[in-house]
Structures are given as structure tokens and as C-alpha cells.
Amino acid sequence: MELKYLNSIKKQFEYYKSVGEKTFSQLDEKDFFWQFNEESNSIAIIVNHLSGNMKSRWTDFLTSDGEKEWRNRDLEFESVIKTKEQLLLKWNDGWECLFDALNSINKENFDTEIFIRNQSHSILEAINRQFAHYSYHIGQIVYIGRMIKEKEWKSLTIPKGNSSDFNKAKFSKGKHGGHFSDDII
């Protein structure tokens, strides 16, 4: 059961990582820094926050609190990323930390008690908490990208108005295995 869950959640994290990257691929460099207003976050700020959160939560995941003393969460919401290259480095660094931590979990340590801000979590609870947090922010990234690109936006899932055709194609293939795929949304 534990290994099935870990394989499933890794696929889901990979999916949402790819959704962010498919959004990035549609954007020009300036788009990463666009803000609707002074109080809203740019994609670069969201990526900076995600990276900071991932590094804090997943570094020494099994042995230290997920809110590291070295983390400066407030700085994550400042415009510190200045280029697309810096953004992609932060993005990939955070995800690498997450996947390294997930790959360290096994049957022997699956029952380890995890702490985030001194609050106890099972491994399952800690992973689910972060999955919800990351998918929330990746949804924001997609929404901002879609606002910026307007009519030039290329749908990441089923294009608007094409649900019926998509479903016909899917159901015409018959039943298949329960594998998580990028057409679920």
C-alpha cells in the first residue's frame, strides 16, 4: 500500500511540475515578472515561494522540522528572481529536493512522524499537505500565464469547447489501466 501511494503521488507531483513547465514554455521572459497590481504575485514570485517552501519542507524530511530556521519566507514574496534562467534554476532545485525526499521513503520509514512548524504529521499527511499547496500555486501560475497570453494561450488540457470530442475519443479506445495521465483535468 505504501509503495503504491508513493508511486501515485510522485506521478501526480510530476504532472503538476509539467503543467508549470508547459505554461513557462508559452511565455516570453518579461511575462514571468508581470503583476496584475502591486499586491499580486508574479510567476517569478510564486516560483521563488514554491522553491523556498520545497527546500524547507523536503530537506532532511525525515529528521528535522519542515520549517527550517534558515528559511526566510517573507523574502520569498519579494522580486528577487531577475531572469528566466534564475527562475528555472530555483524551480528545478525545489523539485529536485522534493523528489529526492520522496525517493528516500520506504516501508521501513513510512511510519516516521514528521513535523511542520512543530505540528506532528504522518508522512501521508505531510505529503498531501504539500501536494495541495503546490497544485494551488501551479494553478495560479497557469491562470497568470493564461491572462498574459489571452487568445494566444494553448490549452494545457482539453481545449474549451472540445470536451465532447475528447470524451468520444477516450471512450472509443475501451477501458485501460488506472494510470495517472495529463488529460485528467
C-alpha positions as CSV (number, residue, x, y, z in Angstrom):
1,M,0.0,0.0,0.0
2,E,2.7,2.5,1.0
3,L,4.7,1.9,-2.2
4,K,1.6,2.2,-4.4
5,Y,0.8,5.5,-2.7
6,L,4.3,6.8,-3.2
7,N,4.3,5.9,-6.8
8,S,1.0,7.5,-7.4
9,I,1.9,10.8,-5.6
10,K,5.2,11.0,-7.4
11,K,3.3,10.8,-10.7
12,Q,0.9,13.5,-9.5
13,F,3.8,15.8,-8.5
14,E,5.4,15.1,-11.9
15,Y,2.2,16.0,-13.6
16,Y,1.8,19.4,-11.8
17,K,5.5,20.1,-12.4
18,S,4.9,19.5,-16.1
19,V,1.8,21.8,-16.1
20,G,4.0,24.6,-14.7
21,E,6.7,23.9,-17.4
22,K,4.1,23.8,-20.2
23,T,3.0,27.3,-19.0
24,F,6.6,28.5,-18.9
25,S,7.1,27.4,-22.5
26,Q,4.4,29.7,-23.7
27,L,5.8,32.8,-22.0
28,D,8.3,35.5,-23.0
29,E,10.9,36.4,-20.4
30,K,9.1,39.6,-19.4
31,D,5.9,37.6,-18.7
32,F,7.5,35.9,-15.7
33,F,7.6,39.3,-13.9
34,W,4.2,40.6,-14.8
35,Q,1.9,41.5,-11.9
36,F,-1.8,42.4,-12.1
37,N,-1.2,45.0,-9.4
38,E,1.3,45.8,-6.7
39,E,-0.4,43.4,-4.2
40,S,-0.5,40.4,-6.6
41,N,2.4,38.0,-7.2
42,S,4.2,37.5,-10.5
43,I,5.0,34.0,-11.7
44,A,8.6,34.6,-10.6
45,I,7.5,35.4,-7.1
46,I,5.3,32.3,-6.9
47,V,8.2,30.2,-8.2
48,N,10.5,31.7,-5.6
49,H,8.0,30.9,-2.8
50,L,7.5,27.3,-4.1
51,S,11.2,26.8,-4.2
52,G,11.7,28.2,-0.7
53,N,8.9,26.0,0.6
54,M,10.1,22.9,-1.1
55,K,13.7,23.3,0.1
56,S,12.5,23.9,3.7
57,R,9.9,21.1,3.8
58,W,11.9,18.4,2.0
59,T,15.5,19.0,3.2
60,D,16.1,16.4,5.9
61,F,12.4,15.5,5.6
62,L,12.5,12.5,7.9
63,T,14.7,14.1,10.6
64,S,14.0,17.8,11.0
65,D,11.1,20.2,11.2
66,G,9.8,21.2,7.8
67,E,10.0,24.9,8.7
68,K,13.8,25.4,8.7
69,E,15.4,28.1,10.8
70,W,17.3,29.3,7.7
71,R,14.2,29.8,5.7
72,N,13.2,33.5,5.1
73,R,9.6,33.1,3.9
74,D,8.9,36.8,3.7
75,L,11.7,37.2,1.2
76,E,10.1,34.6,-1.0
77,F,7.4,37.2,-1.8
78,E,9.9,39.8,-3.0
79,S,11.1,40.2,-6.6
80,V,14.4,38.5,-6.1
81,I,14.4,36.5,-9.3
82,K,15.5,38.7,-12.2
83,T,15.8,36.3,-15.2
84,K,14.1,33.3,-16.7
85,E,17.3,31.4,-16.2
86,Q,17.3,32.2,-12.4
87,L,13.6,31.2,-12.3
88,L,14.2,27.8,-13.9
89,L,17.2,27.1,-11.6
90,K,15.0,27.8,-8.5
91,W,12.2,25.8,-9.9
92,N,14.3,22.7,-10.7
93,D,16.2,23.0,-7.4
94,G,13.0,22.9,-5.4
95,W,11.6,19.9,-7.3
96,E,14.8,18.0,-7.1
97,C,14.7,18.4,-3.3
98,L,11.1,17.1,-3.2
99,F,11.8,14.1,-5.4
100,D,15.0,13.2,-3.5
101,A,13.0,13.2,-0.3
102,L,10.1,11.2,-1.7
103,N,12.7,8.6,-3.1
104,S,14.1,8.3,0.5
105,I,10.8,7.0,1.8
106,N,10.4,3.2,2.1
107,K,8.4,0.6,4.0
108,E,10.8,0.8,6.9
109,N,10.5,4.6,7.5
110,F,6.9,5.1,6.2
111,D,5.6,5.4,9.8
112,T,8.0,8.2,10.8
113,E,6.4,11.1,12.5
114,I,7.0,14.3,10.5
115,F,6.9,17.8,11.9
116,I,6.0,21.0,10.1
117,R,6.1,24.2,12.3
118,N,6.3,21.9,15.3
119,Q,3.0,20.2,14.3
120,S,3.0,16.4,14.0
121,H,2.1,14.8,10.7
122,S,2.2,11.3,9.3
123,I,4.2,11.0,6.1
124,L,0.9,10.7,4.3
125,E,-0.4,13.9,5.8
126,A,2.8,15.8,5.2
127,I,2.9,14.8,1.6
128,N,-0.7,15.5,1.0
129,R,-0.4,18.9,2.6
130,Q,2.4,19.9,0.3
131,F,0.7,18.4,-2.8
132,A,-2.3,20.6,-2.2
133,H,-0.1,23.6,-1.6
134,Y,1.9,23.1,-4.8
135,S,-1.0,22.4,-7.0
136,Y,-2.8,25.5,-5.7
137,H,0.2,27.7,-6.7
138,I,0.7,26.0,-10.0
139,G,-2.9,26.7,-10.8
140,Q,-2.1,30.4,-10.1
141,I,0.9,30.2,-12.5
142,V,-1.4,28.8,-15.2
143,Y,-4.0,31.4,-14.6
144,I,-1.5,34.3,-14.8
145,G,0.0,32.7,-18.0
146,R,-3.4,32.5,-19.5
147,M,-4.2,36.1,-18.7
148,I,-1.0,37.3,-20.2
149,K,-1.3,35.2,-23.4
150,E,-5.0,35.8,-23.9
151,K,-6.1,34.4,-27.3
152,E,-2.5,33.1,-28.0
153,W,-2.9,30.7,-25.0
154,K,-2.6,27.0,-25.9
155,S,-4.7,24.8,-23.7
156,L,-2.8,22.5,-21.4
157,T,-5.6,20.0,-21.1
158,I,-8.9,19.8,-23.0
159,P,-9.4,22.9,-25.1
160,K,-12.5,24.9,-24.3
161,G,-15.5,23.6,-26.3
162,N,-13.8,20.3,-27.1
163,S,-15.0,18.2,-24.2
164,S,-17.4,16.1,-26.2
165,D,-14.9,15.3,-28.9
166,F,-12.2,14.5,-26.3
167,N,-14.6,12.1,-24.4
168,K,-15.7,10.4,-27.6
169,A,-12.0,9.7,-28.5
170,K,-11.2,8.4,-25.0
171,F,-14.3,6.2,-24.7
172,S,-13.7,4.8,-28.2
173,K,-10.5,3.2,-27.0
174,G,-12.1,1.0,-24.4
175,K,-11.1,0.6,-20.8
176,H,-7.4,0.9,-19.9
177,G,-5.3,0.7,-16.8
178,G,-5.7,3.2,-13.9
179,H,-2.6,5.2,-14.8
180,F,-2.5,8.9,-13.9
181,S,-2.2,10.9,-17.1
182,D,-2.1,14.5,-18.1
183,D,-5.6,14.5,-19.5
184,I,-7.4,14.3,-16.2
185,I,-8.4,17.9,-15.8
